[in-house]
């Protein structure tokens, strides 16, 4: 059974930074594509960033240049460093892999 547990969300002021983490169990982590998605109130879930098993990354247009996804295969962890946050980044952020989702962590950007 795949289990994904996100952490690191919270309240941050515009222009601030947060780092999200997702610990994964139940799969051979290093073999899998890992992704972060987000869903704002009243909006569809959108892909934020993903990282392939090779280390190749790609990002949603709205976060390019501000967010960085990384993985630590030894710790079965994928992280999302978010810089220069704006209120438009407010959403629940979900970790995703192997047809499974975490429960999400809320990021609120507000002054």
MOBEL-V311283 format. One record per residue. SS is DSSP state (2 for helix, 1 for strand, 0 for the rest). PHI is phi in degrees with one decimal (* if undefined). PSI is psi as a letter, one per 40 degrees, with the letter a starting at -180 (* if undefined). Layout:
BEGIN
<<SS | PHI | PSI> <SS | PHI | PSI>>
END
This chain:
BEGIN
<<0 | * | h> <0 | -81.1 | h> <1 | -130.7 | h> <1 | -127.1 | h> <1 | -127.1 | h> <1 | -89.5 | i> <1 | -154.4 | i> <0 | 106.6 | e> <0 | -70.9 | i> <1 | 162.0 | a> <1 | -99.0 | h> <1 | -140.8 | i> <0 | -79.5 | i> <0 | -53.4 | h> <0 | 89.1 | e> <0 | -82.8 | a> <0 | -131.3 | i> <1 | -144.9 | i> <1 | -125.7 | h> <1 | -97.4 | i> <1 | -132.2 | i> <1 | -139.3 | h> <1 | -98.4 | h> <1 | -117.1 | h> <1 | -136.4 | i> <0 | 94.8 | e> <0 | -137.4 | i> <0 | -82.2 | g> <2 | -49.6 | d> <2 | -65.0 | e> <2 | -88.3 | e> <0 | -111.5 | i> <0 | -64.5 | h> <1 | -120.3 | i> <1 | -142.8 | i> <1 | -113.8 | h> <1 | -122.9 | i> <1 | -143.6 | i> <1 | -140.4 | h> <0 | -88.5 | i> <0 | -54.3 | h> <0 | 75.7 | e> <0 | -114.9 | i> <0 | -77.0 | i> <0 | -68.4 | h> <1 | -127.7 | i> <1 | -75.2 | h> <1 | -98.1 | d> <1 | -160.8 | i> <1 | -145.2 | i> <1 | -135.8 | h> <0 | -83.2 | i> <0 | -62.9 | d> <0 | -78.4 | e> <0 | 99.5 | e> <0 | -63.6 | h> <1 | -126.5 | i> <1 | -147.3 | i> <1 | -134.9 | i> <0 | -67.0 | i> <0 | -58.6 | d> <0 | -73.9 | e> <0 | -117.9 | e> <0 | -56.5 | h> <0 | 85.9 | e> <0 | -115.9 | d> <1 | -108.6 | i> <1 | -135.7 | h> <1 | -98.5 | i> <1 | -147.9 | i> <1 | -137.1 | i> <1 | -123.5 | g> <2 | -64.4 | d> <2 | -65.9 | d> <2 | -107.6 | e> <0 | 51.1 | f> <1 | -130.0 | h> <1 | -118.3 | h> <1 | -123.7 | i> <1 | -134.2 | h> <1 | -89.3 | h> <1 | -118.3 | h> <0 | -117.6 | i> <0 | 49.4 | f> <0 | -69.7 | i> <0 | -126.9 | i> <2 | -56.1 | d> <2 | -67.2 | e> <2 | -85.9 | e> <0 | -62.2 | h> <1 | -178.9 | i> <1 | -88.7 | h> <1 | -103.1 | h> <1 | -118.1 | i> <1 | -93.3 | i> <1 | -143.4 | h> <1 | -165.1 | i> <0 | 49.4 | f> <0 | 60.6 | f> <1 | -127.9 | i> <1 | -130.0 | i> <0 | -78.4 | i> <0 | -83.0 | e> <0 | 96.5 | i> <1 | -135.3 | h> <1 | -84.2 | h> <1 | -114.8 | h> <1 | -121.5 | h> <1 | -111.1 | h> <0 | -159.3 | i> <0 | -93.1 | *>>
END
